Amino acid sequence: MKIFDDINEKIDAQFRKIGVITHRKPIGAFEADMPIFIQEFLITYGAGITLERALSLTLSTQCKDTELLSELSEACTTLESLNRFAIKQDNKEIWRFVRLINQFHLTGAISTVNALEKFHDELWNQRLVKARKKSEQVSLQLTFLLMLSLISVIIVVLAPIMMILN
């Protein structure tokens, strides 16, 4: 399998070179925990706290991303630090979240809270789809291994019978 990994890396390098595929950015800690972050933010804001305070409380308890924490120490407001972080990360999900927070800050509309809840549900569904896909891959791999072990069991059972018949 190591041989195939090396060959795949060489092929991927060629594809990146000609621009067919692009480099994948590693998933940051904020993006990985974004559904949990959104849920905690909605709960905190629902308790009657201001938007800025709810963001800062949620970031202080849920944020594990070092880049965002450094932005928090540099910026004067939490909303400003989220905007700077979104610009640096250039990630679709982070942009969507920050745009919703900015819209909520400007309008204060309850429809934005509903949009955040829908976004939270969408992120969880994406995680669920990824988990299902991985479980299907593992199931297929285990089925292949089971078939290989079945062949070896058949050989172990049939070999003595064939030796007796000869």
PEWOUR-V738510 format. One record per residue. N is the residue number from 0. SS is DSSP state (~ for helix, > for strand, _ for the rest). Layout:
n=N ss=SS
n=N ss=SS
This chain:
n=0 ss=_
n=1 ss=~
n=2 ss=~
n=3 ss=~
n=4 ss=~
n=5 ss=~
n=6 ss=~
n=7 ss=~
n=8 ss=~
n=9 ss=~
n=10 ss=~
n=11 ss=~
n=12 ss=~
n=13 ss=~
n=14 ss=~
n=15 ss=~
n=16 ss=~
n=17 ss=~
n=18 ss=_
n=19 ss=_
n=20 ss=_
n=21 ss=_
n=22 ss=_
n=23 ss=_
n=24 ss=_
n=25 ss=_
n=26 ss=_
n=27 ss=_
n=28 ss=~
n=29 ss=~
n=30 ss=~
n=31 ss=~
n=32 ss=_
n=33 ss=~
n=34 ss=~
n=35 ss=~
n=36 ss=~
n=37 ss=~
n=38 ss=~
n=39 ss=~
n=40 ss=~
n=41 ss=~
n=42 ss=~
n=43 ss=~
n=44 ss=~
n=45 ss=~
n=46 ss=_
n=47 ss=_
n=48 ss=_
n=49 ss=_
n=50 ss=~
n=51 ss=~
n=52 ss=~
n=53 ss=~
n=54 ss=~
n=55 ss=~
n=56 ss=~
n=57 ss=~
n=58 ss=~
n=59 ss=~
n=60 ss=~
n=61 ss=~
n=62 ss=_
n=63 ss=_
n=64 ss=_
n=65 ss=~
n=66 ss=~
n=67 ss=~
n=68 ss=~
n=69 ss=~
n=70 ss=~
n=71 ss=~
n=72 ss=~
n=73 ss=~
n=74 ss=_
n=75 ss=_
n=76 ss=_
n=77 ss=~
n=78 ss=~
n=79 ss=~
n=80 ss=~
n=81 ss=~
n=82 ss=~
n=83 ss=~
n=84 ss=~
n=85 ss=~
n=86 ss=~
n=87 ss=~
n=88 ss=~
n=89 ss=_
n=90 ss=_
n=91 ss=~
n=92 ss=~
n=93 ss=~
n=94 ss=~
n=95 ss=~
n=96 ss=~
n=97 ss=~
n=98 ss=~
n=99 ss=~
n=100 ss=~
n=101 ss=~
n=102 ss=~
n=103 ss=~
n=104 ss=~
n=105 ss=~
n=106 ss=~
n=107 ss=_
n=108 ss=_
n=109 ss=~
n=110 ss=~
n=111 ss=~
n=112 ss=~
n=113 ss=~
n=114 ss=~
n=115 ss=~
n=116 ss=~
n=117 ss=~
n=118 ss=~
n=119 ss=~
n=120 ss=~
n=121 ss=~
n=122 ss=~
n=123 ss=~
n=124 ss=~
n=125 ss=~
n=126 ss=~
n=127 ss=~
n=128 ss=~
n=129 ss=~
n=130 ss=~
n=131 ss=~
n=132 ss=~
n=133 ss=~
n=134 ss=~
n=135 ss=~
n=136 ss=~
n=137 ss=~
n=138 ss=~
n=139 ss=~
n=140 ss=~
n=141 ss=~
n=142 ss=~
n=143 ss=~
n=144 ss=~
n=145 ss=~
n=146 ss=~
n=147 ss=~
n=148 ss=~
n=149 ss=~
n=150 ss=~
n=151 ss=~
n=152 ss=~
n=153 ss=~
n=154 ss=~
n=155 ss=~
n=156 ss=~
n=157 ss=~
n=158 ss=~
n=159 ss=~
n=160 ss=~
n=161 ss=~
n=162 ss=~
n=163 ss=~
n=164 ss=~
n=165 ss=_
